[in-house]
Each structure stands twice: as structure tokens, then as C-alpha cells.
Amino acid sequence: MRKVSAAAIHLFLIIASVVSLFPFVWMLIGMTNSSSDIVKGKFSFGSELSTNMNKLLDMTDLGGAFWNSAVIAVIGTVCTLILSSMAGFGFEIYRTKGKDRLFGILMLSMMMPFAAVMVPLFRMFSSMGMLNTPTAVILPTITTAFMIFFFMQNTKSFPRELLQAGRVDGLGEWRLFTHVYMPTMKPTYAAAAIITFMNYWNSFLWPLIALQTPDKKTLPLIVSSLASSYNPDYGMIMVAIVITTLPTVLIFFLLQKQFVQGMLGSVK
Amino acid sequence: MGSKWNKSNLMGWQFVLLPSALILLFSFYPMIQSLLLSFQSGKGNVYHYVGLSNYARLFSDPMFKQAVLNTLLYLVVQVPIMLMLGLVIAYFLNMPGLKFKGFYRTAIFLPCVTSLVSYAVLFKSIFAVDGILNRMLMSIHIIHEPIAWLMDPVWAKVAIIAAITWRWTGYNMIFYLAAMQNIDPSVYEAASIDGASKTRQFFSITVPMLKPIILFTAIISTNGTLQLFDEVVNITNGGPGNSTMTISQYIYNLSFMYTPNFGYAATVSYAIVIMVAVLAFLQLKVGGEKK
């Protein structure tokens, strides 16, 4: 009886794993096949990889899109980490009623659907003449209540004696933040960086609105526009998907622990 | 001591002011703008107040009704399936002595690293009429002729629900696994000694102890589903005939696809705001009880 149920559990988990992994295999196989073979469900490697790649490079400015995505994700992540950790440090270390109340208000922003703010944001950036820039993509999520909360939660276990010791050594509060807090909190920064990077790298709706000319588009916008044509060429789309997915898969495998920690965020 | 503390309290504000101001500027200010806009109508940059007429229009707008029904359907069908699946998988993965745990966990979590656009397009190709999924289902005789997944109003919804479940089950599983690891194993041992079966233990130990985290994932999933956009746009683009369109997509279309009508779009967006607020409140009421 025990063995039967263990086998059933393994069977269930194997099916779940196969279903989970299948689309990854499918995109790798698809990358090497022609579009007509892909929509016919051909499930074996083909010889169209270089054709697909060349088509993609001809049709789109792939390098440019990769660069645009990278600029937005890297600069956005750095800014978000600095600002959110500042706030997390401030709210937690110098805790007062007033600050708690402010933070409580900020938390409300987590319940604000993006669809409700996108039109005013669009008009705001348009009136400032900032549409179609990476800055416009980065700014709306440059600090989020979620990230501040994440840093606050992790700051709870930060050894405060270090701050006291620093003060005795004559360090100012900003110095304490940059020279004591930041180095001690490296694992938290790593986890936060991964999640923030992913969010910027994968974001779609706001870049779709904020970026208008082809030379500014990011990878998800390229994939989406290729796939929405009347007769999409899946061969080259698969190449674009693999290129879009590769960085985040790599980050996941290299930094699995921090990755999962970041996902779990502040829930412990 | 007191003055020193006061000084550092004031110091604290310099760390929180700029980040807070940015959230107020990019979340709260647009929310208020959006509310004001929902009482206005106009074109270009010329808008004038029209009272409640945008809100009145909601009730006679078949597209709005369709978008709300679709979104609620995704919510009611997809979220429970996904959370249940995530919970069961986490329960199995948490069993002591199970082999290949690491592999299963990594495989099932991996979908979470894909971008929403990429996986949506992947699924679009998988759901092609002559595509791989139909071929596989036919080869194992589950179906006898291909299903026109994305051309049929019902199957298209099934396809979208399947895709979202693929992407997010592992995400929820990770939360449950982390929480389960905090349950003292001796609780299960005691239950086993008392003769409680694994199924019984799942329902009378695991689920109750995980209640706060289940509530948390239910709220974030609800929030996410009410804002569904990327998947639907890239798998079906709302079709066939608006049968899969979500509220977010409708707002996007009203603002940027049809003749721009920012006022009415803002009104529709407040429908989501209200739904998010009401559902979060209900879930907290039902799930939180009196603690």
C-alpha cells in the first residue's frame, strides 16, 4: 500500500515536471524549425536555426532591443534598490508613529491596479515631453511599497549594535547607511535585485504605452509585435523568445537561493 | 539620551522622504487624476466635467459587461485550481524521504522565470489548430479531431486558464513549501501515531496551519488576475470576438486603440479598483476571521 502511494506521488510529480518543462523544450526545438513545421507540431530538431536567426536580425533591431531592455533593467534595478533600501532603513531603524503612518499609506499603492494609473501616467510623461525614453519606463516603479516592505522586514534582523559602534566612531547617519548597513545587507540586496531586474526585464504594458518608436522597443515588445502579425513567423519568434528568456533562466540557475528568497519576499 | 534619539529620529526622515515622494507622485497622484478623469469627457487635451454620465454608460456597455464577466470567470476558475495544485505539489515535496525533490521543485518552479509575453506566445504556438497539443491529445486518443483552441470562445478561455496556471503554480508552491517547512514534524508524527491518514493530515493539519499564507496567495492572485493583460493580449488578443477580453485590455483599448477616450477609460479602471478592494476585504473577512 505504501509503495503504491509513493509511486502515485512520483507519477503525479513527474507529470507536473514534464508539463512545466515542456514549453522550454518546445522553444528550443522550435528555434530550429520553420514556422510551418512549428504550427504543424513537429517535435524534433530541424535545420532552420540560422535561417531563423538571420530573418530575425533582418526584420528587427534585435541588438538594439536587447540593449534597450538591458539599460532599463540595470539602471532601473540600481535606482530601485538604492531608493527602496533607503526607505526600508529609514522606516525600520528610526521607527516612529509618524513614519509608521506614512508607510501604512504607501502600502495602499500595492492595491492600486496599474490599469487605473496608466492613462494619467501617460499624460504626465507626455506633458513633460518624456515619452519614448528609458526614463519614462523606469520612473513609475522606481520605488515600490513592496520593495520598501521587503527591506523593512529584512532590516528587523539587522544587528543594531553595528550602528551604535559606528556612531561611537563618529560616522554620520548617511555613512552608517552606505558603509555599515549596505555591506551587511548584501544577501537582501541580491534577492531584491533579482526580483526587480526580472520585473523590469519582463515588463510589457507600461513600455508598450511609453515607448513608441521601433528603435526604443524592448525585447518583450518585439516578441509581442512579431507574434501579433496576421501570419506570424514562429521560427524567428522562437529565437527571440529564447534570447528574451535566457538571461532570467541563467540568473535563476546561478543564484537560485537568492532568487527564491526574493520571490518569497517579506513572507517568512 | 532623549535629545540624541530625537536627532536620529529626524535623521530618519531624510531616508524616507524621497522614496515616499516618488510613490506619492507615481501612484497616488495618478490615482487621483484618474478619479477626476472618470467624471470628465473630451478629446486631446480638452476635457470637461460630465458628472456621472461615464458611470451611467458602464451599465449599458456590453463590452464592459463582457470584460468583467471574462475577468471574473478567470478569477473564479483559475485561482482555486492553481492554489489547490500548488498546495498539493508542495505537500508532496515536503514529504520526508521523497526522492528527486530538488529536481521536481526546480522543474515546477522554472515557469516563473519566463516573461509573460514570451510564455504567452509560446502557448499560442502550442495551441495552434494543427499544433503540438492537438497532435499529442489525438495520439493518445483523448480527442478524435483537432480542437480549434484559439478560435472558439470557450476553448480560448480554457487555453488562457491553462497557460496562466502553468506560469504561476510553481510561484505559489514556493510560498507553501516555505511555510510547510516551519511546521514542526512532530505534529505529523503524533497524528500518524493516532492513525490519521496522509489525506486526513493534509486537511486537518497542513491546510489549517497554512491558512495565513493561503490567504496571502489568494489575495495576490486575485489582484493579479483582476489586472490580467499580457497573456490575453498575446495569446488571443481578446478574441474571438472579445470573448477573452479582460478589463485591463478593455481600458487599454479605450485609451490607445480605439478613438482615445481617457475619461471613460478612467471610469472603467475604477471598476477594477473597486473590485480589488471589495475582494481583498471579503478574503480578509472570510480567511482572517477574528484574530
Interface residues (C-beta under 8 A of the other chain):
Chain A: S5 A6 I9 H10 F12 L13 I14 A16 S17 V19 S20 L21 P23 F24 W26 M27 G30 I38 V39 K40 G41 F43 L83 S84 M86 A87 F89 G90 F91 I93 Y94 R95 T96 K99 L102 F103 L106 L108 S109 M111 M112 P113 F114 A115 A116 V117 M118 V119 P120 L121 F122 R123 M124 L139 P140 T141 I142 T143 T144 A145 I148 E173 W174 F177 M198 W201 N202 F204 L205 I209 L219 P220 L221 V223 S224 A227 S228 Y234 I237 M238 I241 T244 T245 T248 V249 I251 F252 Q256 F259 V260 M263 L264 V267 K268
Chain B: S8 N9 M11 G12 W13 Q14 F15 V16 L18 P19 S20 L22 I23 L24 F26 S27 F28 Y29 P30 M31 Q33 S34 L37 I89 F92 L93 M95 L98 K99 F100 F103 Y104 T106 A107 I108 F109 L110 P111 C112 V113 T114 S115 L116 V117 S118 Y119 V121 L122 F123 K124 S125 I126 A128 V129 D130 G131 I132 L133 N134 R135 M136 W166 G170 Y171 I174 F175 A178 A179 K198 I213 F216 N223 L226 Q227 F229 D230 V233 N234 N237 I247 S248 I251 Y252 S255 F256 F262 A265 A266 S269 Y270 I272 V273 V276 A277 A280
